[in-house]
Amino acid sequence: MTSISKKIEQEVLSLPAQERIELIDRLIESLNLPGDPEIDRLWVEKAEQRFLELETGSVTLIPGNQVFSNIKITFQ
């Protein structure tokens, strides 16, 4: 990493979290990577499926703190 990159990194890390998130989004967008229409279609399909499952009550949400607690127990 160049000295300019290190200086930018230090400055960025000193920003509030929300500003860092916005910067990350802009940097990712600037990469202008080509999307894969099939992957995009599959993600939309999965999101719609999950939404329908929630709407119909066929799945139950688990609070995040419970999930993380279960993970801690599993890996201890």
Biopython code that builds the backbone (N, CA, C, O; Angstrom):
import numpy as np
from Bio.PDB.StructureBuilder import StructureBuilder

atoms = [
    (1, "MET", "N", (0.860, -1.167, 0.000)),
    (1, "MET", "CA", (0.000, 0.000, 0.000)),
    (1, "MET", "C", (0.910, 1.235, 0.000)),
    (1, "MET", "O", (1.898, 1.285, 0.733)),
    (2, "THR", "N", (0.574, 2.209, -0.813)),
    (2, "THR", "CA", (1.389, 3.422, -0.891)),
    (2, "THR", "C", (1.155, 4.298, 0.323)),
    (2, "THR", "O", (0.194, 4.107, 1.069)),
    (3, "SER", "N", (2.043, 5.261, 0.514)),
    (3, "SER", "CA", (1.890, 6.162, 1.665)),
    (3, "SER", "C", (0.613, 6.990, 1.538)),
    (3, "SER", "O", (-0.019, 7.305, 2.546)),
    (4, "ILE", "N", (0.226, 7.346, 0.314)),
    (4, "ILE", "CA", (-1.037, 8.082, 0.123)),
    (4, "ILE", "C", (-2.206, 7.193, 0.522)),
    (4, "ILE", "O", (-3.141, 7.652, 1.178)),
    (5, "SER", "N", (-2.159, 5.922, 0.129)),
    (5, "SER", "CA", (-3.235, 4.993, 0.496)),
    (5, "SER", "C", (-3.337, 4.846, 2.008)),
    (5, "SER", "O", (-4.437, 4.798, 2.559)),
    (6, "LYS", "N", (-2.202, 4.776, 2.669)),
    (6, "LYS", "CA", (-2.207, 4.651, 4.130)),
    (6, "LYS", "C", (-2.789, 5.900, 4.779)),
    (6, "LYS", "O", (-3.532, 5.808, 5.756)),
    (7, "LYS", "N", (-2.451, 7.072, 4.236)),
    (7, "LYS", "CA", (-2.986, 8.321, 4.776)),
    (7, "LYS", "C", (-4.505, 8.380, 4.579)),
    (7, "LYS", "O", (-5.241, 8.773, 5.484)),
    (8, "ILE", "N", (-4.956, 7.991, 3.403)),
    (8, "ILE", "CA", (-6.402, 7.972, 3.131)),
    (8, "ILE", "C", (-7.085, 6.984, 4.074)),
    (8, "ILE", "O", (-8.151, 7.269, 4.620)),
    (9, "GLU", "N", (-6.461, 5.824, 4.259)),
    (9, "GLU", "CA", (-7.034, 4.821, 5.152)),
    (9, "GLU", "C", (-7.191, 5.382, 6.562)),
    (9, "GLU", "O", (-8.243, 5.211, 7.178)),
    (10, "GLN", "N", (-6.172, 6.041, 7.075)),
    (10, "GLN", "CA", (-6.237, 6.624, 8.421)),
    (10, "GLN", "C", (-7.360, 7.648, 8.519)),
    (10, "GLN", "O", (-8.095, 7.687, 9.506)),
    (11, "GLU", "N", (-7.486, 8.476, 7.484)),
    (11, "GLU", "CA", (-8.537, 9.496, 7.500)),
    (11, "GLU", "C", (-9.920, 8.866, 7.432)),
    (11, "GLU", "O", (-10.842, 9.284, 8.133)),
    (12, "VAL", "N", (-10.051, 7.864, 6.587)),
    (12, "VAL", "CA", (-11.347, 7.191, 6.451)),
    (12, "VAL", "C", (-11.738, 6.502, 7.751)),
    (12, "VAL", "O", (-12.895, 6.565, 8.165)),
    (13, "LEU", "N", (-10.780, 5.845, 8.396)),
    (13, "LEU", "CA", (-11.087, 5.140, 9.643)),
    (13, "LEU", "C", (-11.462, 6.096, 10.772)),
    (13, "LEU", "O", (-12.059, 5.680, 11.765)),
    (14, "SER", "N", (-11.118, 7.364, 10.626)),
    (14, "SER", "CA", (-11.483, 8.338, 11.653)),
    (14, "SER", "C", (-12.897, 8.896, 11.447)),
    (14, "SER", "O", (-13.419, 9.608, 12.304)),
    (15, "LEU", "N", (-13.512, 8.567, 10.305)),
    (15, "LEU", "CA", (-14.870, 9.039, 10.030)),
    (15, "LEU", "C", (-15.891, 8.288, 10.877)),
    (15, "LEU", "O", (-15.640, 7.161, 11.303)),
    (16, "PRO", "N", (-17.049, 8.914, 11.122)),
    (16, "PRO", "CA", (-18.135, 8.196, 11.796)),
    (16, "PRO", "C", (-18.583, 6.994, 10.944)),
    (16, "PRO", "O", (-18.422, 6.994, 9.723)),
    (17, "ALA", "N", (-19.130, 6.000, 11.589)),
    (17, "ALA", "CA", (-19.512, 4.751, 10.917)),
    (17, "ALA", "C", (-20.413, 4.996, 9.707)),
    (17, "ALA", "O", (-20.193, 4.403, 8.651)),
    (18, "GLN", "N", (-21.410, 5.847, 9.838)),
    (18, "GLN", "CA", (-22.347, 6.069, 8.734)),
    (18, "GLN", "C", (-21.633, 6.643, 7.512)),
    (18, "GLN", "O", (-21.933, 6.262, 6.380)),
    (19, "GLU", "N", (-20.697, 7.553, 7.737)),
    (19, "GLU", "CA", (-19.956, 8.125, 6.615)),
    (19, "GLU", "C", (-19.062, 7.068, 5.963)),
    (19, "GLU", "O", (-18.892, 7.068, 4.744)),
    (20, "ARG", "N", (-18.495, 6.174, 6.765)),
    (20, "ARG", "CA", (-17.676, 5.092, 6.196)),
    (20, "ARG", "C", (-18.532, 4.164, 5.350)),
    (20, "ARG", "O", (-18.108, 3.717, 4.284)),
    (21, "ILE", "N", (-19.741, 3.874, 5.828)),
    (21, "ILE", "CA", (-20.656, 3.012, 5.076)),
    (21, "ILE", "C", (-20.991, 3.651, 3.732)),
    (21, "ILE", "O", (-20.976, 2.982, 2.698)),
    (22, "GLU", "N", (-21.294, 4.949, 3.750)),
    (22, "GLU", "CA", (-21.625, 5.648, 2.508)),
    (22, "GLU", "C", (-20.431, 5.640, 1.555)),
    (22, "GLU", "O", (-20.601, 5.470, 0.347)),
    (23, "LEU", "N", (-19.241, 5.820, 2.086)),
    (23, "LEU", "CA", (-18.039, 5.797, 1.261)),
    (23, "LEU", "C", (-17.816, 4.410, 0.657)),
    (23, "LEU", "O", (-17.461, 4.286, -0.515)),
    (24, "ILE", "N", (-18.022, 3.392, 1.451)),
    (24, "ILE", "CA", (-17.883, 2.014, 0.949)),
    (24, "ILE", "C", (-18.841, 1.784, -0.207)),
    (24, "ILE", "O", (-18.460, 1.226, -1.236)),
    (25, "ASP", "N", (-20.088, 2.214, -0.037)),
    (25, "ASP", "CA", (-21.075, 2.056, -1.107)),
    (25, "ASP", "C", (-20.610, 2.745, -2.386)),
    (25, "ASP", "O", (-20.702, 2.180, -3.476)),
    (26, "ARG", "N", (-20.109, 3.974, -2.241)),
    (26, "ARG", "CA", (-19.645, 4.720, -3.424)),
    (26, "ARG", "C", (-18.449, 4.042, -4.076)),
    (26, "ARG", "O", (-18.355, 3.992, -5.303)),
    (27, "LEU", "N", (-17.534, 3.519, -3.263)),
    (27, "LEU", "CA", (-16.364, 2.833, -3.824)),
    (27, "LEU", "C", (-16.765, 1.564, -4.569)),
    (27, "LEU", "O", (-16.249, 1.286, -5.652)),
    (28, "ILE", "N", (-17.670, 0.810, -3.998)),
    (28, "ILE", "CA", (-18.131, -0.411, -4.663)),
    (28, "ILE", "C", (-18.812, -0.063, -5.981)),
    (28, "ILE", "O", (-18.568, -0.709, -7.000)),
    (29, "GLU", "N", (-19.667, 0.958, -5.961)),
    (29, "GLU", "CA", (-20.333, 1.385, -7.190)),
    (29, "GLU", "C", (-19.318, 1.835, -8.236)),
    (29, "GLU", "O", (-19.525, 1.628, -9.432)),
    (30, "SER", "N", (-18.222, 2.450, -7.790)),
    (30, "SER", "CA", (-17.229, 2.960, -8.736)),
    (30, "SER", "C", (-16.496, 1.839, -9.461)),
    (30, "SER", "O", (-15.908, 2.065, -10.518)),
    (31, "LEU", "N", (-16.526, 0.633, -8.902)),
    (31, "LEU", "CA", (-15.876, -0.484, -9.573)),
    (31, "LEU", "C", (-16.608, -0.864, -10.853)),
    (31, "LEU", "O", (-16.030, -1.447, -11.770)),
    (32, "ASN", "N", (-17.901, -0.518, -10.895)),
    (32, "ASN", "CA", (-18.718, -0.724, -12.089)),
    (32, "ASN", "C", (-18.582, -2.144, -12.637)),
    (32, "ASN", "O", (-18.416, -2.357, -13.838)),
    (33, "LEU", "N", (-18.658, -3.102, -11.722)),
    (33, "LEU", "CA", (-18.548, -4.494, -12.124)),
    (33, "LEU", "C", (-19.810, -4.927, -12.855)),
    (33, "LEU", "O", (-20.919, -4.581, -12.447)),
    (34, "PRO", "N", (-19.647, -5.672, -13.918)),
    (34, "PRO", "CA", (-20.843, -6.125, -14.634)),
    (34, "PRO", "C", (-21.618, -7.124, -13.781)),
    (34, "PRO", "O", (-21.040, -8.010, -13.152)),
    (35, "GLY", "N", (-22.915, -6.962, -13.777)),
    (35, "GLY", "CA", (-23.760, -7.878, -13.023)),
    (35, "GLY", "C", (-24.058, -9.122, -13.840)),
    (35, "GLY", "O", (-23.909, -9.142, -15.062)),
    (36, "ASP", "N", (-24.475, -10.135, -13.145)),
    (36, "ASP", "CA", (-24.885, -11.368, -13.808)),
    (36, "ASP", "C", (-26.405, -11.437, -13.702)),
    (36, "ASP", "O", (-26.941, -11.650, -12.614)),
    (37, "PRO", "N", (-27.098, -11.260, -14.817)),
    (37, "PRO", "CA", (-28.569, -11.234, -14.783)),
    (37, "PRO", "C", (-29.182, -12.482, -14.147)),
    (37, "PRO", "O", (-30.216, -12.398, -13.485)),
    (38, "GLU", "N", (-28.554, -13.626, -14.342)),
    (38, "GLU", "CA", (-29.095, -14.860, -13.763)),
    (38, "GLU", "C", (-28.981, -14.839, -12.243)),
    (38, "GLU", "O", (-29.911, -15.241, -11.544)),
    (39, "ILE", "N", (-27.857, -14.376, -11.733)),
    (39, "ILE", "CA", (-27.690, -14.273, -10.280)),
    (39, "ILE", "C", (-28.664, -13.252, -9.715)),
    (39, "ILE", "O", (-29.285, -13.493, -8.680)),
    (40, "ASP", "N", (-28.802, -12.115, -10.383)),
    (40, "ASP", "CA", (-29.760, -11.096, -9.941)),
    (40, "ASP", "C", (-31.173, -11.666, -9.909)),
    (40, "ASP", "O", (-31.919, -11.428, -8.959)),
    (41, "ARG", "N", (-31.543, -12.421, -10.948)),
    (41, "ARG", "CA", (-32.877, -13.017, -11.011)),
    (41, "ARG", "C", (-33.082, -13.993, -9.860)),
    (41, "ARG", "O", (-34.147, -14.010, -9.243)),
    (42, "LEU", "N", (-32.068, -14.804, -9.567)),
    (42, "LEU", "CA", (-32.178, -15.768, -8.473)),
    (42, "LEU", "C", (-32.300, -15.087, -7.115)),
    (42, "LEU", "O", (-33.051, -15.552, -6.257)),
    (43, "TRP", "N", (-31.563, -13.978, -6.908)),
    (43, "TRP", "CA", (-31.676, -13.236, -5.654)),
    (43, "TRP", "C", (-33.078, -12.653, -5.477)),
    (43, "TRP", "O", (-33.648, -12.706, -4.388)),
    (44, "VAL", "N", (-33.625, -12.099, -6.555)),
    (44, "VAL", "CA", (-34.986, -11.549, -6.489)),
    (44, "VAL", "C", (-35.977, -12.657, -6.176)),
    (44, "VAL", "O", (-36.873, -12.488, -5.350)),
    (45, "GLU", "N", (-35.809, -13.786, -6.840)),
    (45, "GLU", "CA", (-36.695, -14.927, -6.604)),
    (45, "GLU", "C", (-36.636, -15.373, -5.136)),
    (45, "GLU", "O", (-37.671, -15.627, -4.521)),
    (46, "LYS", "N", (-35.427, -15.465, -4.581)),
    (46, "LYS", "CA", (-35.264, -15.886, -3.189)),
    (46, "LYS", "C", (-35.866, -14.858, -2.231)),
    (46, "LYS", "O", (-36.525, -15.222, -1.257)),
    (47, "ALA", "N", (-35.637, -13.579, -2.509)),
    (47, "ALA", "CA", (-36.185, -12.522, -1.647)),
    (47, "ALA", "C", (-37.711, -12.566, -1.647)),
    (47, "ALA", "O", (-38.341, -12.427, -0.599)),
    (48, "GLU", "N", (-38.298, -12.758, -2.822)),
    (48, "GLU", "CA", (-39.766, -12.840, -2.911)),
    (48, "GLU", "C", (-40.282, -14.063, -2.161)),
    (48, "GLU", "O", (-41.317, -13.996, -1.497)),
    (49, "GLN", "N", (-39.563, -15.180, -2.265)),
    (49, "GLN", "CA", (-39.950, -16.401, -1.548)),
    (49, "GLN", "C", (-39.918, -16.154, -0.044)),
    (49, "GLN", "O", (-40.863, -16.505, 0.663)),
    (50, "ARG", "N", (-38.839, -15.553, 0.449)),
    (50, "ARG", "CA", (-38.712, -15.282, 1.886)),
    (50, "ARG", "C", (-39.813, -14.347, 2.364)),
    (50, "ARG", "O", (-40.400, -14.556, 3.426)),
    (51, "PHE", "N", (-40.090, -13.313, 1.571)),
    (51, "PHE", "CA", (-41.145, -12.366, 1.937)),
    (51, "PHE", "C", (-42.492, -13.077, 2.035)),
    (51, "PHE", "O", (-43.245, -12.858, 2.984)),
    (52, "LEU", "N", (-42.791, -13.915, 1.069)),
    (52, "LEU", "CA", (-44.048, -14.661, 1.086)),
    (52, "LEU", "C", (-44.127, -15.573, 2.306)),
    (52, "LEU", "O", (-45.182, -15.689, 2.929)),
    (53, "GLU", "N", (-43.014, -16.220, 2.648)),
    (53, "GLU", "CA", (-42.993, -17.079, 3.835)),
    (53, "GLU", "C", (-43.301, -16.285, 5.096)),
    (53, "GLU", "O", (-44.017, -16.765, 5.974)),
    (54, "LEU", "N", (-42.767, -15.081, 5.190)),
    (54, "LEU", "CA", (-43.050, -14.232, 6.350)),
    (54, "LEU", "C", (-44.510, -13.783, 6.360)),
    (54, "LEU", "O", (-45.173, -13.801, 7.397)),
    (55, "GLU", "N", (-44.994, -13.383, 5.194)),
    (55, "GLU", "CA", (-46.372, -12.897, 5.098)),
    (55, "GLU", "C", (-47.400, -13.982, 5.434)),
    (55, "GLU", "O", (-48.419, -13.700, 6.063)),
    (56, "THR", "N", (-47.134, -15.205, 5.018)),
    (56, "THR", "CA", (-48.088, -16.290, 5.248)),
    (56, "THR", "C", (-47.902, -16.952, 6.611)),
    (56, "THR", "O", (-48.729, -17.763, 7.031)),
    (57, "GLY", "N", (-46.818, -16.606, 7.299)),
    (57, "GLY", "CA", (-46.568, -17.189, 8.612)),
    (57, "GLY", "C", (-46.000, -18.591, 8.562)),
    (57, "GLY", "O", (-45.992, -19.293, 9.573)),
    (58, "SER", "N", (-45.522, -19.011, 7.396)),
    (58, "SER", "CA", (-44.966, -20.357, 7.302)),
    (58, "SER", "C", (-43.567, -20.458, 7.912)),
    (58, "SER", "O", (-43.043, -21.558, 8.083)),
    (59, "VAL", "N", (-42.964, -19.315, 8.239)),
    (59, "VAL", "CA", (-41.697, -19.292, 8.974)),
    (59, "VAL", "C", (-41.852, -18.321, 10.136)),
    (59, "VAL", "O", (-42.697, -17.426, 10.113)),
    (60, "THR", "N", (-41.037, -18.513, 11.128)),
    (60, "THR", "CA", (-41.072, -17.650, 12.299)),
    (60, "THR", "C", (-39.734, -16.941, 12.431)),
    (60, "THR", "O", (-38.677, -17.562, 12.322)),
    (61, "LEU", "N", (-39.788, -15.650, 12.663)),
    (61, "LEU", "CA", (-38.562, -14.897, 12.859)),
    (61, "LEU", "C", (-37.956, -15.221, 14.215)),
    (61, "LEU", "O", (-38.673, -15.454, 15.188)),
    (62, "ILE", "N", (-36.649, -15.235, 14.269)),
    (62, "ILE", "CA", (-35.933, -15.446, 15.518)),
    (62, "ILE", "C", (-35.174, -14.159, 15.815)),
    (62, "ILE", "O", (-34.434, -13.676, 14.958)),
    (63, "PRO", "N", (-35.340, -13.591, 17.009)),
    (63, "PRO", "CA", (-34.631, -12.353, 17.345)),
    (63, "PRO", "C", (-33.115, -12.520, 17.197)),
    (63, "PRO", "O", (-32.563, -13.566, 17.540)),
    (64, "GLY", "N", (-32.457, -11.494, 16.689)),
    (64, "GLY", "CA", (-31.023, -11.541, 16.449)),
    (64, "GLY", "C", (-30.215, -11.910, 17.675)),
    (64, "GLY", "O", (-29.264, -12.686, 17.581)),
    (65, "ASN", "N", (-30.590, -11.355, 18.844)),
    (65, "ASN", "CA", (-29.821, -11.666, 20.055)),
    (65, "ASN", "C", (-29.901, -13.151, 20.401)),
    (65, "ASN", "O", (-28.946, -13.713, 20.938)),
    (66, "GLN", "N", (-31.020, -13.783, 20.103)),
    (66, "GLN", "CA", (-31.153, -15.220, 20.352)),
    (66, "GLN", "C", (-30.269, -16.007, 19.379)),
    (66, "GLN", "O", (-29.623, -16.979, 19.770)),
    (67, "VAL", "N", (-30.246, -15.586, 18.125)),
    (67, "VAL", "CA", (-29.406, -16.255, 17.128)),
    (67, "VAL", "C", (-27.943, -16.185, 17.550)),
    (67, "VAL", "O", (-27.239, -17.195, 17.543)),
    (68, "PHE", "N", (-27.483, -14.977, 17.920)),
    (68, "PHE", "CA", (-26.078, -14.827, 18.297)),
    (68, "PHE", "C", (-25.760, -15.583, 19.585)),
    (68, "PHE", "O", (-24.656, -16.104, 19.741)),
    (69, "SER", "N", (-26.704, -15.645, 20.489)),
    (69, "SER", "CA", (-26.512, -16.422, 21.703)),
    (69, "SER", "C", (-26.352, -17.902, 21.360)),
    (69, "SER", "O", (-25.484, -18.579, 21.911)),
    (70, "ASN", "N", (-27.174, -18.395, 20.465)),
    (70, "ASN", "CA", (-27.075, -19.804, 20.033)),
    (70, "ASN", "C", (-25.740, -20.070, 19.348)),
    (70, "ASN", "O", (-25.154, -21.136, 19.535)),
    (71, "ILE", "N", (-25.261, -19.132, 18.569)),
    (71, "ILE", "CA", (-23.965, -19.298, 17.895)),
    (71, "ILE", "C", (-22.849, -19.385, 18.928)),
    (71, "ILE", "O", (-21.960, -20.229, 18.814)),
    (72, "LYS", "N", (-22.892, -18.512, 19.937)),
    (72, "LYS", "CA", (-21.859, -18.540, 20.975)),
    (72, "LYS", "C", (-21.854, -19.885, 21.679)),
    (72, "LYS", "O", (-20.790, -20.449, 21.934)),
    (73, "ILE", "N", (-23.027, -20.402, 21.994)),
    (73, "ILE", "CA", (-23.116, -21.698, 22.684)),
    (73, "ILE", "C", (-22.553, -22.800, 21.805)),
    (73, "ILE", "O", (-21.848, -23.683, 22.294)),
    (74, "THR", "N", (-22.855, -22.761, 20.513)),
    (74, "THR", "CA", (-22.407, -23.782, 19.572)),
    (74, "THR", "C", (-20.882, -23.828, 19.466)),
    (74, "THR", "O", (-20.297, -24.906, 19.368)),
    (75, "PHE", "N", (-20.244, -22.663, 19.484)),
    (75, "PHE", "CA", (-18.820, -22.608, 19.246)),
    (75, "PHE", "C", (-17.979, -22.507, 20.516)),
    (75, "PHE", "O", (-16.786, -22.209, 20.450)),
    (76, "GLN", "N", (-18.593, -22.752, 21.665)),
    (76, "GLN", "CA", (-17.821, -22.731, 22.920)),
    (76, "GLN", "C", (-17.346, -24.101, 23.274)),
    (76, "GLN", "O", (-16.681, -24.278, 24.295)),
]
sb = StructureBuilder()
sb.init_structure("model")
sb.init_model(0)
sb.init_chain("A")
sb.init_seg("    ")
for serial, (resi, resn, name, xyz) in enumerate(atoms, 1):
    if name == "N":
        sb.init_residue(resn, " ", resi, " ")
    sb.init_atom(name, np.array(xyz, "f"), 0.0, 1.0, " ", f" {name:<3s}", serial, name[0])
structure = sb.get_structure()
